[in-house]
Amino acid sequence: MSQRQSCPACLKPDLTQSGYHFHLRQSHDPHCTALYQELMGSSLHSNDNIDSDTGNPDELVAFNGDAFSGPDDYVDDDFGQDALAQEPPVQEDEGDNFDEQEEDLEAAQAANLETSWEPEHPDWEIAKWAKLQGAGSIAFLDLLAIGRVCEALGLSYKSSNQLNKIIDERLPGHPAFHCHEVIVAGKAFKFFSHNVIECLTVLWGDIDFAEHLIVEPECHYVDTNQMIHHFFDMQTGKWWWCTQEELEAQTGEKNCTIVPVLISSDKTQLTVFCGKTTYLVYMTIGNLPKDIQ
């Protein structure tokens, strides 16, 4: 077994003879560098005294040691031949996989953002709490000002502006208002409206309404013989049953879902805008019970 030693220059322990030589040659420590130069200088000086004309160049010369140690210390040392015998690992061209890595990173970030905005996740809970504090509250800013609180909670935002940007650009929201100008009797009137399809999508996609949505007509009776019908919500009326049968006959499909669109209007006086009168148009769907509409 080869003897192990420590470097006398920097005191690095547990070095084999070849490892000791390699350490001195590669070290950036000035003491190790000086020791290496000194040992190599003495080795070159001893080699200069050898008469090169007396030997046969084709004859193998026995190894008698070097400047670091004698031949017995190198008996069990393979001089790195095992590492050279192994095939080097094949390295993939990073340039070829750059696009795939970038796509994987974007997909991971999107998945992380989608997951972090699920209910009961800190991202969602903190954002909900911040918005319920009101526009004038500074509690949210005081919370984010605490050192490393964003990292500890795993938040995807570090300021109120970043949170608002995520809500506006990355999360589904309510439909935007569109302004229309109509000329009636020479006077211009402005109308503000939502896209009806977008409103339907929001109502159907609201998780608060998911358990209350009605997707098929129902029959209710007030007597055990089922002779007297009980009408209370839209899905219990005859219209829904007749429309359901007509729709399935036209499409040839079963289990179709009807979405009744209910529109109403009401005269409203705007006290903030100099007492102007407006006629608001409200829209909802008959798939929600009356107490929710």
C-alpha positions, 0 to 999 in steps of 0.5 A: 500500500502506498504511503500517504503524506501531507503537503509540507507547504500548505498542510493538505492531508492524505495525498498519495505520491502522484497526488502530492506531485499533482497537487504541487504542480496545480496549486495556486498557493505560493508556498506550494509553487515555490516548493514545486520549483525547488524540487523540479530544479533539483531533479533537473540538476541531477539529470544533467549529471547523467552521461547520455552517451553511455546508454542504449536509447532502445534499452529500458531503464529502471525507474529509480524514483524522482524528486518526490520519493523513491520507487517503492512508494509508487508500487500501488500507484496507477499514475491515473491509468484507470481514469485514462482507460475509461471512455470519456462521457459524451457531452451533448451540444448545448446549442442544439438543446437550447430551444428545448431547455427554454421551452421546458423552463417556460412551461415549468414557470407557467405550471408553477404560476398556475399551481401557485394561484390555486385556493389554499396556496400562499400566493392566492391566500395572501393576494386575497387578503391584500385585496380585501384590506381595501385600496387605502390599506398599507398592511400589505406593503408593510408585510412585504417589507419584512425581510425574506418574507416573500422567499419564506412564503414562496410568493411570486410577487414582491410588491403591490405593482407586481401583484396587480400586473399578475392579476391584470395579465395572467389571471382570468378576470371580468370582461372589460367595458366597451364604449359605443357612441350612438346619434339619436335626433342629432344628439350623441349618447355614449353606451358602455357594454360588456361582451355577452359571450365573455359574461357567460364564460365568467358566470360558468367559470366562477368556482363559487357558482359551480355547485349551484349550476343547473344543467337539466330541467327538473320536476317537483311535486307537492303530493306523494301521487305526483299529480300537483306540480310545484314550480319555483325556479326556471328549471322546473317550468314547462318552457325548459322541458319543451325547449330541451326536447326540441333542442335534442330533436334538432341536434340528435344529441342527448344530455344537451344543456340549455343556457337561458339568458335573462336580461332586465333593465332599471332606471338609476340616478347617478348622484356622483355625476350631477344627478344624471339618469341612466338605464342599466341593463343587467344580464344573468343566466337561468342556470343559477337559482333565483336567490343567487341571481 
